[in-house]
Amino acid sequence: MRIKIGDTVKVIAGKDKGATGKVLKAFPKENKVIVEKVNIVTKHLKPKGPQNPGGIEKTEAPIHVSNVMYFDTKSGKTTRIGYRIENGKKVRVKKSDNESIK
């Protein structure tokens, strides 16, 4: 999976198409990511004692990684990600300008 925690991504498919946000969590085994303020779902919580009164909570749900694309904040455009070996280490590279990421 080429998208990592902390990356800025743009949603390219689904109900939130066009939205950008930061990746909060990544689930590589399921190929899903949680992006802030994207794919908001409403969850109804049952009351469980005086400390937890319950109610309605809005949270971000996971979105499939194929529906997001890396967003380059310098150029303001989306780009694909590849890999390259530099000094014996595997480094992520932006395909648009062959510049390494972080």
Biopython code that builds the backbone (N, CA, C, O; Angstrom):
import numpy as np
from Bio.PDB.StructureBuilder import StructureBuilder

atoms = [
    (1, "MET", "N", (0.854, -1.177, 0.000)),
    (1, "MET", "CA", (0.000, 0.000, 0.000)),
    (1, "MET", "C", (0.900, 1.242, 0.000)),
    (1, "MET", "O", (1.778, 1.373, 0.853)),
    (2, "ARG", "N", (0.684, 2.135, -0.942)),
    (2, "ARG", "CA", (1.581, 3.272, -1.130)),
    (2, "ARG", "C", (1.195, 4.497, -0.308)),
    (2, "ARG", "O", (1.996, 5.423, -0.180)),
    (3, "ILE", "N", (-0.010, 4.523, 0.250)),
    (3, "ILE", "CA", (-0.452, 5.648, 1.070)),
    (3, "ILE", "C", (-0.113, 5.347, 2.528)),
    (3, "ILE", "O", (-0.406, 4.260, 3.024)),
    (4, "LYS", "N", (0.501, 6.306, 3.209)),
    (4, "LYS", "CA", (0.939, 6.127, 4.595)),
    (4, "LYS", "C", (0.232, 7.122, 5.514)),
    (4, "LYS", "O", (-0.397, 8.072, 5.047)),
    (5, "ILE", "N", (0.342, 6.895, 6.821)),
    (5, "ILE", "CA", (-0.222, 7.814, 7.816)),
    (5, "ILE", "C", (0.483, 9.161, 7.695)),
    (5, "ILE", "O", (1.708, 9.224, 7.592)),
    (6, "GLY", "N", (-0.302, 10.236, 7.708)),
    (6, "GLY", "CA", (0.255, 11.577, 7.614)),
    (6, "GLY", "C", (0.255, 12.153, 6.208)),
    (6, "GLY", "O", (0.466, 13.354, 6.040)),
    (7, "ASP", "N", (0.024, 11.330, 5.198)),
    (7, "ASP", "CA", (-0.035, 11.815, 3.813)),
    (7, "ASP", "C", (-1.294, 12.644, 3.600)),
    (7, "ASP", "O", (-2.331, 12.377, 4.207)),
    (8, "THR", "N", (-1.200, 13.642, 2.743)),
    (8, "THR", "CA", (-2.384, 14.387, 2.318)),
    (8, "THR", "C", (-2.896, 13.718, 1.054)),
    (8, "THR", "O", (-2.151, 13.523, 0.095)),
    (9, "VAL", "N", (-4.181, 13.368, 1.064)),
    (9, "VAL", "CA", (-4.770, 12.669, -0.071)),
    (9, "VAL", "C", (-6.011, 13.392, -0.555)),
    (9, "VAL", "O", (-6.611, 14.185, 0.171)),
    (10, "LYS", "N", (-6.387, 13.104, -1.802)),
    (10, "LYS", "CA", (-7.602, 13.641, -2.394)),
    (10, "LYS", "C", (-8.487, 12.465, -2.768)),
    (10, "LYS", "O", (-8.013, 11.478, -3.329)),
    (11, "VAL", "N", (-9.781, 12.571, -2.457)),
    (11, "VAL", "CA", (-10.727, 11.512, -2.783)),
    (11, "VAL", "C", (-11.082, 11.637, -4.260)),
    (11, "VAL", "O", (-11.503, 12.699, -4.718)),
    (12, "ILE", "N", (-10.907, 10.535, -5.009)),
    (12, "ILE", "CA", (-11.149, 10.568, -6.448)),
    (12, "ILE", "C", (-12.420, 9.820, -6.845)),
    (12, "ILE", "O", (-12.811, 9.850, -8.012)),
    (13, "ALA", "N", (-13.074, 9.146, -5.884)),
    (13, "ALA", "CA", (-14.304, 8.415, -6.186)),
    (13, "ALA", "C", (-15.144, 8.307, -4.922)),
    (13, "ALA", "O", (-14.617, 8.275, -3.810)),
    (14, "GLY", "N", (-16.464, 8.252, -5.110)),
    (14, "GLY", "CA", (-17.370, 8.084, -3.980)),
    (14, "GLY", "C", (-18.125, 9.351, -3.658)),
    (14, "GLY", "O", (-18.061, 10.332, -4.399)),
    (15, "LYS", "N", (-18.848, 9.326, -2.538)),
    (15, "LYS", "CA", (-19.720, 10.448, -2.183)),
    (15, "LYS", "C", (-18.951, 11.710, -1.808)),
    (15, "LYS", "O", (-19.487, 12.812, -1.923)),
    (16, "ASP", "N", (-17.707, 11.568, -1.364)),
    (16, "ASP", "CA", (-16.891, 12.719, -0.968)),
    (16, "ASP", "C", (-15.848, 13.066, -2.023)),
    (16, "ASP", "O", (-14.782, 13.585, -1.691)),
    (17, "LYS", "N", (-16.141, 12.788, -3.282)),
    (17, "LYS", "CA", (-15.197, 13.030, -4.371)),
    (17, "LYS", "C", (-14.775, 14.495, -4.403)),
    (17, "LYS", "O", (-15.614, 15.394, -4.357)),
    (18, "GLY", "N", (-13.454, 14.726, -4.484)),
    (18, "GLY", "CA", (-12.917, 16.076, -4.538)),
    (18, "GLY", "C", (-12.419, 16.588, -3.206)),
    (18, "GLY", "O", (-11.714, 17.596, -3.161)),
    (19, "ALA", "N", (-12.769, 15.915, -2.113)),
    (19, "ALA", "CA", (-12.342, 16.361, -0.781)),
    (19, "ALA", "C", (-10.893, 15.964, -0.539)),
    (19, "ALA", "O", (-10.442, 14.907, -0.982)),
    (20, "THR", "N", (-10.168, 16.827, 0.173)),
    (20, "THR", "CA", (-8.796, 16.510, 0.545)),
    (20, "THR", "C", (-8.697, 16.441, 2.057)),
    (20, "THR", "O", (-9.456, 17.101, 2.768)),
    (21, "GLY", "N", (-7.771, 15.650, 2.542)),
    (21, "GLY", "CA", (-7.577, 15.520, 3.977)),
    (21, "GLY", "C", (-6.336, 14.705, 4.278)),
    (21, "GLY", "O", (-5.698, 14.144, 3.387)),
    (22, "LYS", "N", (-6.013, 14.658, 5.566)),
    (22, "LYS", "CA", (-4.837, 13.955, 6.034)),
    (22, "LYS", "C", (-5.222, 12.538, 6.455)),
    (22, "LYS", "O", (-6.289, 12.330, 7.032)),
    (23, "VAL", "N", (-4.362, 11.571, 6.171)),
    (23, "VAL", "CA", (-4.617, 10.185, 6.552)),
    (23, "VAL", "C", (-4.347, 10.040, 8.047)),
    (23, "VAL", "O", (-3.237, 10.297, 8.513)),
    (24, "LEU", "N", (-5.381, 9.621, 8.800)),
    (24, "LEU", "CA", (-5.259, 9.456, 10.245)),
    (24, "LEU", "C", (-4.823, 8.047, 10.618)),
    (24, "LEU", "O", (-3.992, 7.867, 11.510)),
    (25, "LYS", "N", (-5.381, 7.039, 9.936)),
    (25, "LYS", "CA", (-5.033, 5.643, 10.195)),
    (25, "LYS", "C", (-4.957, 4.900, 8.873)),
    (25, "LYS", "O", (-5.607, 5.272, 7.896)),
    (26, "ALA", "N", (-4.158, 3.851, 8.858)),
    (26, "ALA", "CA", (-4.046, 3.007, 7.672)),
    (26, "ALA", "C", (-4.218, 1.555, 8.091)),
    (26, "ALA", "O", (-3.693, 1.127, 9.119)),
    (27, "PHE", "N", (-4.956, 0.806, 7.288)),
    (27, "PHE", "CA", (-5.177, -0.615, 7.526)),
    (27, "PHE", "C", (-4.673, -1.383, 6.304)),
    (27, "PHE", "O", (-5.455, -1.684, 5.403)),
    (28, "PRO", "N", (-3.373, -1.705, 6.262)),
    (28, "PRO", "CA", (-2.785, -2.321, 5.071)),
    (28, "PRO", "C", (-3.387, -3.678, 4.708)),
    (28, "PRO", "O", (-3.486, -4.006, 3.526)),
    (29, "LYS", "N", (-3.788, -4.469, 5.697)),
    (29, "LYS", "CA", (-4.347, -5.790, 5.393)),
    (29, "LYS", "C", (-5.689, -5.691, 4.681)),
    (29, "LYS", "O", (-6.014, -6.538, 3.849)),
    (30, "GLU", "N", (-6.477, -4.656, 5.003)),
    (30, "GLU", "CA", (-7.774, -4.464, 4.350)),
    (30, "GLU", "C", (-7.702, -3.478, 3.188)),
    (30, "GLU", "O", (-8.704, -3.259, 2.506)),
    (31, "ASN", "N", (-6.532, -2.878, 2.949)),
    (31, "ASN", "CA", (-6.353, -1.848, 1.912)),
    (31, "ASN", "C", (-7.296, -0.673, 2.128)),
    (31, "ASN", "O", (-7.919, -0.196, 1.179)),
    (32, "LYS", "N", (-7.408, -0.204, 3.364)),
    (32, "LYS", "CA", (-8.287, 0.921, 3.679)),
    (32, "LYS", "C", (-7.540, 1.958, 4.504)),
    (32, "LYS", "O", (-6.569, 1.647, 5.194)),
    (33, "VAL", "N", (-8.014, 3.202, 4.418)),
    (33, "VAL", "CA", (-7.449, 4.302, 5.196)),
    (33, "VAL", "C", (-8.592, 5.118, 5.784)),
    (33, "VAL", "O", (-9.707, 5.119, 5.263)),
    (34, "ILE", "N", (-8.294, 5.814, 6.881)),
    (34, "ILE", "CA", (-9.241, 6.764, 7.458)),
    (34, "ILE", "C", (-8.678, 8.156, 7.198)),
    (34, "ILE", "O", (-7.562, 8.473, 7.608)),
    (35, "VAL", "N", (-9.465, 8.982, 6.511)),
    (35, "VAL", "CA", (-9.064, 10.344, 6.152)),
    (35, "VAL", "C", (-9.912, 11.311, 6.965)),
    (35, "VAL", "O", (-11.123, 11.126, 7.092)),
    (36, "GLU", "N", (-9.271, 12.353, 7.522)),
    (36, "GLU", "CA", (-10.016, 13.289, 8.365)),
    (36, "GLU", "C", (-11.077, 14.040, 7.567)),
    (36, "GLU", "O", (-10.823, 14.508, 6.457)),
    (37, "LYS", "N", (-12.259, 14.146, 8.145)),
    (37, "LYS", "CA", (-13.416, 14.850, 7.581)),
    (37, "LYS", "C", (-13.897, 14.272, 6.249)),
    (37, "LYS", "O", (-14.479, 14.988, 5.434)),
    (38, "VAL", "N", (-13.654, 12.973, 6.029)),
    (38, "VAL", "CA", (-14.120, 12.295, 4.820)),
    (38, "VAL", "C", (-14.834, 11.011, 5.240)),
    (38, "VAL", "O", (-14.399, 10.334, 6.172)),
    (39, "ASN", "N", (-15.927, 10.675, 4.558)),
    (39, "ASN", "CA", (-16.728, 9.477, 4.818)),
    (39, "ASN", "C", (-17.261, 9.484, 6.258)),
    (39, "ASN", "O", (-17.063, 8.530, 7.010)),
    (40, "ILE", "N", (-17.930, 10.563, 6.620)),
    (40, "ILE", "CA", (-18.506, 10.720, 7.956)),
    (40, "ILE", "C", (-19.754, 9.848, 8.074)),
    (40, "ILE", "O", (-20.649, 9.914, 7.230)),
    (41, "VAL", "N", (-19.807, 9.025, 9.134)),
    (41, "VAL", "CA", (-20.965, 8.180, 9.397)),
    (41, "VAL", "C", (-21.541, 8.530, 10.759)),
    (41, "VAL", "O", (-20.825, 8.999, 11.644)),
    (42, "THR", "N", (-22.840, 8.299, 10.922)),
    (42, "THR", "CA", (-23.516, 8.562, 12.183)),
    (42, "THR", "C", (-23.667, 7.254, 12.937)),
    (42, "THR", "O", (-24.172, 6.271, 12.395)),
    (43, "LYS", "N", (-23.228, 7.245, 14.190)),
    (43, "LYS", "CA", (-23.292, 6.049, 15.015)),
    (43, "LYS", "C", (-24.151, 6.351, 16.237)),
    (43, "LYS", "O", (-23.919, 7.340, 16.933)),
    (44, "HIS", "N", (-25.137, 5.507, 16.499)),
    (44, "HIS", "CA", (-26.008, 5.659, 17.659)),
    (44, "HIS", "C", (-25.446, 4.825, 18.795)),
    (44, "HIS", "O", (-25.261, 3.616, 18.656)),
    (45, "LEU", "N", (-25.172, 5.481, 19.931)),
    (45, "LEU", "CA", (-24.573, 4.803, 21.076)),
    (45, "LEU", "C", (-25.615, 4.595, 22.174)),
    (45, "LEU", "O", (-26.377, 5.502, 22.507)),
    (46, "LYS", "N", (-25.632, 3.391, 22.723)),
    (46, "LYS", "CA", (-26.546, 3.051, 23.799)),
    (46, "LYS", "C", (-25.983, 3.565, 25.119)),
    (46, "LYS", "O", (-24.777, 3.460, 25.343)),
    (47, "PRO", "N", (-26.828, 4.126, 26.014)),
    (47, "PRO", "CA", (-26.314, 4.585, 27.306)),
    (47, "PRO", "C", (-25.779, 3.430, 28.141)),
    (47, "PRO", "O", (-26.397, 2.369, 28.223)),
    (48, "LYS", "N", (-24.619, 3.651, 28.761)),
    (48, "LYS", "CA", (-24.002, 2.616, 29.598)),
    (48, "LYS", "C", (-23.532, 3.243, 30.909)),
    (48, "LYS", "O", (-22.331, 3.386, 31.140)),
    (49, "GLY", "N", (-24.467, 3.609, 31.750)),
    (49, "GLY", "CA", (-24.140, 4.178, 33.053)),
    (49, "GLY", "C", (-24.087, 5.687, 33.020)),
    (49, "GLY", "O", (-24.263, 6.292, 31.962)),
    (50, "PRO", "N", (-23.844, 6.308, 34.172)),
    (50, "PRO", "CA", (-23.845, 7.780, 34.252)),
    (50, "PRO", "C", (-22.669, 8.444, 33.530)),
    (50, "PRO", "O", (-22.790, 9.590, 33.097)),
    (51, "GLN", "N", (-21.531, 7.749, 33.392)),
    (51, "GLN", "CA", (-20.381, 8.332, 32.696)),
    (51, "GLN", "C", (-20.564, 8.318, 31.180)),
    (51, "GLN", "O", (-20.037, 9.185, 30.483)),
    (52, "ASN", "N", (-21.306, 7.341, 30.669)),
    (52, "ASN", "CA", (-21.532, 7.222, 29.231)),
    (52, "ASN", "C", (-23.021, 7.361, 28.937)),
    (52, "ASN", "O", (-23.737, 6.360, 28.902)),
    (53, "PRO", "N", (-23.503, 8.595, 28.725)),
    (53, "PRO", "CA", (-24.941, 8.779, 28.526)),
    (53, "PRO", "C", (-25.457, 8.299, 27.171)),
    (53, "PRO", "O", (-26.670, 8.199, 26.986)),
    (54, "GLY", "N", (-24.586, 8.005, 26.232)),
    (54, "GLY", "CA", (-25.015, 7.579, 24.903)),
    (54, "GLY", "C", (-25.323, 8.772, 24.027)),
    (54, "GLY", "O", (-24.954, 9.898, 24.361)),
    (55, "GLY", "N", (-25.995, 8.543, 22.908)),
    (55, "GLY", "CA", (-26.352, 9.617, 21.992)),
    (55, "GLY", "C", (-25.929, 9.295, 20.584)),
    (55, "GLY", "O", (-25.713, 8.137, 20.228)),
    (56, "ILE", "N", (-25.814, 10.338, 19.788)),
    (56, "ILE", "CA", (-25.443, 10.198, 18.381)),
    (56, "ILE", "C", (-24.041, 10.764, 18.189)),
    (56, "ILE", "O", (-23.753, 11.890, 18.594)),
    (57, "GLU", "N", (-23.183, 9.976, 17.573)),
    (57, "GLU", "CA", (-21.787, 10.365, 17.370)),
    (57, "GLU", "C", (-21.453, 10.292, 15.892)),
    (57, "GLU", "O", (-21.817, 9.329, 15.217)),
    (58, "LYS", "N", (-20.768, 11.298, 15.389)),
    (58, "LYS", "CA", (-20.329, 11.298, 13.987)),
    (58, "LYS", "C", (-18.832, 11.010, 13.952)),
    (58, "LYS", "O", (-18.042, 11.699, 14.597)),
    (59, "THR", "N", (-18.452, 9.985, 13.192)),
    (59, "THR", "CA", (-17.050, 9.590, 13.087)),
    (59, "THR", "C", (-16.684, 9.326, 11.634)),
    (59, "THR", "O", (-17.549, 9.166, 10.773)),
    (60, "GLU", "N", (-15.376, 9.284, 11.384)),
    (60, "GLU", "CA", (-14.887, 8.944, 10.055)),
    (60, "GLU", "C", (-14.831, 7.425, 9.915)),
    (60, "GLU", "O", (-14.373, 6.731, 10.823)),
    (61, "ALA", "N", (-15.290, 6.916, 8.791)),
    (61, "ALA", "CA", (-15.229, 5.488, 8.499)),
    (61, "ALA", "C", (-14.104, 5.241, 7.489)),
    (61, "ALA", "O", (-13.721, 6.145, 6.747)),
    (62, "PRO", "N", (-13.579, 4.011, 7.468)),
    (62, "PRO", "CA", (-12.518, 3.711, 6.498)),
    (62, "PRO", "C", (-13.008, 3.818, 5.059)),
    (62, "PRO", "O", (-14.174, 3.561, 4.761)),
    (63, "ILE", "N", (-12.094, 4.203, 4.181)),
    (63, "ILE", "CA", (-12.371, 4.307, 2.751)),
    (63, "ILE", "C", (-11.296, 3.493, 2.029)),
    (63, "ILE", "O", (-10.143, 3.457, 2.461)),
    (64, "HIS", "N", (-11.674, 2.849, 0.941)),
    (64, "HIS", "CA", (-10.720, 2.003, 0.222)),
    (64, "HIS", "C", (-9.618, 2.861, -0.389)),
    (64, "HIS", "O", (-9.864, 3.962, -0.882)),
    (65, "VAL", "N", (-8.406, 2.336, -0.346)),
    (65, "VAL", "CA", (-7.237, 3.092, -0.787)),
    (65, "VAL", "C", (-7.274, 3.380, -2.290)),
    (65, "VAL", "O", (-6.618, 4.315, -2.750)),
    (66, "SER", "N", (-8.027, 2.596, -3.056)),
    (66, "SER", "CA", (-8.124, 2.853, -4.498)),
    (66, "SER", "C", (-8.973, 4.086, -4.791)),
    (66, "SER", "O", (-8.949, 4.599, -5.910)),
    (67, "ASN", "N", (-9.720, 4.567, -3.801)),
    (67, "ASN", "CA", (-10.567, 5.740, -3.981)),
    (67, "ASN", "C", (-9.881, 7.036, -3.569)),
    (67, "ASN", "O", (-10.492, 8.103, -3.628)),
    (68, "VAL", "N", (-8.618, 6.958, -3.152)),
    (68, "VAL", "CA", (-7.865, 8.161, -2.792)),
    (68, "VAL", "C", (-6.570, 8.194, -3.591)),
    (68, "VAL", "O", (-6.080, 7.166, -4.056)),
    (69, "MET", "N", (-6.026, 9.408, -3.739)),
    (69, "MET", "CA", (-4.788, 9.595, -4.479)),
    (69, "MET", "C", (-3.916, 10.595, -3.736)),
    (69, "MET", "O", (-4.420, 11.556, -3.156)),
    (70, "TYR", "N", (-2.604, 10.368, -3.753)),
    (70, "TYR", "CA", (-1.670, 11.262, -3.068)),
    (70, "TYR", "C", (-1.798, 12.674, -3.628)),
    (70, "TYR", "O", (-1.827, 12.867, -4.844)),
    (71, "PHE", "N", (-1.874, 13.671, -2.725)),
    (71, "PHE", "CA", (-2.029, 15.068, -3.116)),
    (71, "PHE", "C", (-0.748, 15.805, -2.778)),
    (71, "PHE", "O", (-0.352, 15.868, -1.614)),
    (72, "ASP", "N", (-0.096, 16.363, -3.791)),
    (72, "ASP", "CA", (1.147, 17.117, -3.612)),
    (72, "ASP", "C", (0.792, 18.547, -3.231)),
    (72, "ASP", "O", (0.221, 19.280, -4.038)),
    (73, "THR", "N", (1.125, 18.950, -2.012)),
    (73, "THR", "CA", (0.753, 20.283, -1.532)),
    (73, "THR", "C", (1.566, 21.388, -2.211)),
    (73, "THR", "O", (1.100, 22.524, -2.298)),
    (74, "LYS", "N", (2.777, 21.074, -2.693)),
    (74, "LYS", "CA", (3.594, 22.086, -3.376)),
    (74, "LYS", "C", (2.960, 22.506, -4.695)),
    (74, "LYS", "O", (2.778, 23.695, -4.957)),
    (75, "SER", "N", (2.627, 21.517, -5.522)),
    (75, "SER", "CA", (2.075, 21.820, -6.843)),
    (75, "SER", "C", (0.561, 21.959, -6.821)),
    (75, "SER", "O", (-0.016, 22.547, -7.735)),
    (76, "GLY", "N", (-0.092, 21.426, -5.793)),
    (76, "GLY", "CA", (-1.547, 21.497, -5.704)),
    (76, "GLY", "C", (-2.246, 20.505, -6.618)),
    (76, "GLY", "O", (-3.410, 20.700, -6.968)),
    (77, "LYS", "N", (-1.543, 19.434, -7.012)),
    (77, "LYS", "CA", (-2.110, 18.428, -7.899)),
    (77, "LYS", "C", (-1.926, 17.039, -7.310)),
    (77, "LYS", "O", (-1.081, 16.819, -6.442)),
    (78, "THR", "N", (-2.743, 16.098, -7.804)),
    (78, "THR", "CA", (-2.575, 14.714, -7.386)),
    (78, "THR", "C", (-1.520, 14.048, -8.255)),
    (78, "THR", "O", (-1.284, 14.454, -9.393)),
    (79, "THR", "N", (-0.893, 13.022, -7.702)),
    (79, "THR", "CA", (0.143, 12.309, -8.440)),
    (79, "THR", "C", (0.186, 10.861, -7.985)),
    (79, "THR", "O", (-0.219, 10.533, -6.870)),
    (80, "ARG", "N", (0.677, 10.007, -8.855)),
    (80, "ARG", "CA", (0.867, 8.612, -8.491)),
    (80, "ARG", "C", (2.185, 8.466, -7.745)),
    (80, "ARG", "O", (3.056, 9.333, -7.815)),
    (81, "ILE", "N", (2.316, 7.341, -7.024)),
    (81, "ILE", "CA", (3.511, 7.104, -6.217)),
    (81, "ILE", "C", (4.202, 5.836, -6.694)),
    (81, "ILE", "O", (3.557, 4.824, -6.967)),
    (82, "GLY", "N", (5.521, 5.908, -6.788)),
    (82, "GLY", "CA", (6.327, 4.744, -7.137)),
    (82, "GLY", "C", (7.440, 4.578, -6.120)),
    (82, "GLY", "O", (7.488, 5.294, -5.120)),
    (83, "TYR", "N", (8.330, 3.639, -6.374)),
    (83, "TYR", "CA", (9.450, 3.385, -5.476)),
    (83, "TYR", "C", (10.759, 3.423, -6.246)),
    (83, "TYR", "O", (10.804, 3.126, -7.440)),
    (84, "ARG", "N", (11.836, 3.797, -5.535)),
    (84, "ARG", "CA", (13.167, 3.842, -6.119)),
    (84, "ARG", "C", (14.158, 3.500, -5.002)),
    (84, "ARG", "O", (13.889, 3.760, -3.829)),
    (85, "ILE", "N", (15.292, 2.925, -5.365)),
    (85, "ILE", "CA", (16.332, 2.608, -4.395)),
    (85, "ILE", "C", (17.340, 3.753, -4.385)),
    (85, "ILE", "O", (17.950, 4.066, -5.407)),
    (86, "GLU", "N", (17.507, 4.375, -3.209)),
    (86, "GLU", "CA", (18.496, 5.443, -3.045)),
    (86, "GLU", "C", (19.381, 5.118, -1.860)),
    (86, "GLU", "O", (18.886, 4.953, -0.745)),
    (87, "ASN", "N", (20.681, 5.025, -2.082)),
    (87, "ASN", "CA", (21.653, 4.717, -1.036)),
    (87, "ASN", "C", (21.301, 3.435, -0.294)),
    (87, "ASN", "O", (21.466, 3.352, 0.923)),
    (88, "GLY", "N", (20.819, 2.442, -1.024)),
    (88, "GLY", "CA", (20.488, 1.154, -0.416)),
    (88, "GLY", "C", (19.165, 1.124, 0.313)),
    (88, "GLY", "O", (18.853, 0.129, 0.966)),
    (89, "LYS", "N", (18.363, 2.196, 0.222)),
    (89, "LYS", "CA", (17.065, 2.243, 0.884)),
    (89, "LYS", "C", (15.959, 2.430, -0.140)),
    (89, "LYS", "O", (16.135, 3.104, -1.155)),
    (90, "LYS", "N", (14.815, 1.818, 0.147)),
    (90, "LYS", "CA", (13.650, 1.949, -0.719)),
    (90, "LYS", "C", (12.923, 3.238, -0.350)),
    (90, "LYS", "O", (12.541, 3.427, 0.805)),
    (91, "VAL", "N", (12.729, 4.128, -1.328)),
    (91, "VAL", "CA", (12.171, 5.457, -1.088)),
    (91, "VAL", "C", (10.940, 5.641, -1.968)),
    (91, "VAL", "O", (10.937, 5.244, -3.133)),
    (92, "ARG", "N", (9.878, 6.254, -1.398)),
    (92, "ARG", "CA", (8.701, 6.589, -2.199)),
    (92, "ARG", "C", (8.996, 7.805, -3.061)),
    (92, "ARG", "O", (9.645, 8.754, -2.620)),
    (93, "VAL", "N", (8.500, 7.763, -4.318)),
    (93, "VAL", "CA", (8.797, 8.806, -5.291)),
    (93, "VAL", "C", (7.509, 9.241, -5.973)),
    (93, "VAL", "O", (6.664, 8.410, -6.309)),
    (94, "LYS", "N", (7.360, 10.564, -6.178)),
    (94, "LYS", "CA", (6.223, 11.082, -6.941)),
    (94, "LYS", "C", (6.501, 10.850, -8.414)),
    (94, "LYS", "O", (7.571, 11.202, -8.911)),
    (95, "LYS", "N", (5.538, 10.254, -9.121)),
    (95, "LYS", "CA", (5.724, 9.933, -10.531)),
    (95, "LYS", "C", (5.713, 11.176, -11.413)),
    (95, "LYS", "O", (6.291, 11.164, -12.500)),
    (96, "SER", "N", (5.063, 12.253, -10.960)),
    (96, "SER", "CA", (4.950, 13.449, -11.800)),
    (96, "SER", "C", (6.291, 14.146, -12.020)),
    (96, "SER", "O", (6.561, 14.647, -13.111)),
    (97, "ASP", "N", (7.144, 14.179, -10.969)),
    (97, "ASP", "CA", (8.408, 14.884, -11.113)),
    (97, "ASP", "C", (9.612, 14.105, -10.571)),
    (97, "ASP", "O", (10.691, 14.675, -10.411)),
    (98, "ASN", "N", (9.441, 12.821, -10.290)),
    (98, "ASN", "CA", (10.507, 11.937, -9.766)),
    (98, "ASN", "C", (11.192, 12.491, -8.525)),
    (98, "ASN", "O", (12.381, 12.249, -8.313)),
    (99, "GLU", "N", (10.463, 13.226, -7.711)),
    (99, "GLU", "CA", (10.989, 13.769, -6.464)),
    (99, "GLU", "C", (10.611, 12.838, -5.319)),
    (99, "GLU", "O", (9.481, 12.355, -5.260)),
    (100, "SER", "N", (11.553, 12.582, -4.407)),
    (100, "SER", "CA", (11.253, 11.671, -3.304)),
    (100, "SER", "C", (10.328, 12.337, -2.285)),
    (100, "SER", "O", (10.330, 13.558, -2.125)),
    (101, "ILE", "N", (9.541, 11.507, -1.602)),
    (101, "ILE", "CA", (8.602, 11.980, -0.588)),
    (101, "ILE", "C", (9.250, 11.813, 0.778)),
    (101, "ILE", "O", (9.654, 10.713, 1.153)),
    (102, "LYS", "N", (9.344, 12.898, 1.508)),
    (102, "LYS", "CA", (9.947, 12.953, 2.842)),
    (102, "LYS", "C", (11.290, 12.385, 2.779)),
    (102, "LYS", "O", (11.986, 12.330, 3.793)),
]
sb = StructureBuilder()
sb.init_structure("model")
sb.init_model(0)
sb.init_chain("A")
sb.init_seg("    ")
for serial, (resi, resn, name, xyz) in enumerate(atoms, 1):
    if name == "N":
        sb.init_residue(resn, " ", resi, " ")
    sb.init_atom(name, np.array(xyz, "f"), 0.0, 1.0, " ", f" {name:<3s}", serial, name[0])
structure = sb.get_structure()
